[in-house]
């Protein structure tokens, strides 16, 4: 079991260390969605500590997305406002034990993630031609 876990950790480490900046952003969105899902489940099961921990992990990812925004682009100001909104809503969800708020943020993060996936796909298409259009 320990060797299997060690191999999984090595694979994850290699995946992160060889990922492009775009792929890293996609990983952040996916991680955020994972923690939001866990927070929602913990809230429904009245597991307050697990809810708190997972909301805080999702907020840490949103904070990282904020820090990495390139403010040279006008759209970044809009993204910043949405990230700050999501962060505020997660604070409310944590205080109020509100699954609906978590689901609202989950929807926004899903839209960001899906848009980002499309950007990566289009970028790859332009970079490598039409042959890799279905892969991410």
Residue pairs with C-beta under 8 A, 6 or more apart in sequence:
16 24
16 27
19 27
22 116
22 119
22 120
22 123
23 120
25 65
25 68
25 116
26 113
26 116
26 117
26 120
26 136
28 61
28 64
28 65
29 65
29 109
29 112
29 113
29 116
30 113
31 57
31 61
32 58
32 61
32 62
32 65
32 109
33 106
33 109
33 110
33 113
35 54
35 55
35 57
35 58
35 61
36 54
36 55
36 58
36 102
36 105
36 106
36 109
37 106
38 50
38 54
39 50
39 51
39 54
39 55
39 58
39 93
39 102
40 99
40 102
40 103
40 106
42 48
42 50
42 51
42 54
43 51
43 93
43 97
43 98
43 99
43 102
44 99
48 97
51 94
51 97
52 94
55 90
55 93
55 94
55 102
56 94
58 90
58 105
59 87
59 90
59 91
62 83
62 86
62 87
62 90
63 87
65 79
65 83
66 80
66 83
66 84
66 87
69 76
69 79
69 80
69 83
70 76
71 77
71 80
79 112
82 108
82 112
85 108
86 105
86 108
86 109
89 101
89 104
89 105
90 101
90 102
90 105
92 98
92 101
93 99
93 101
93 102
93 105
117 136
120 136
121 133
121 136
124 132
124 133
124 135
124 136
125 132
125 133
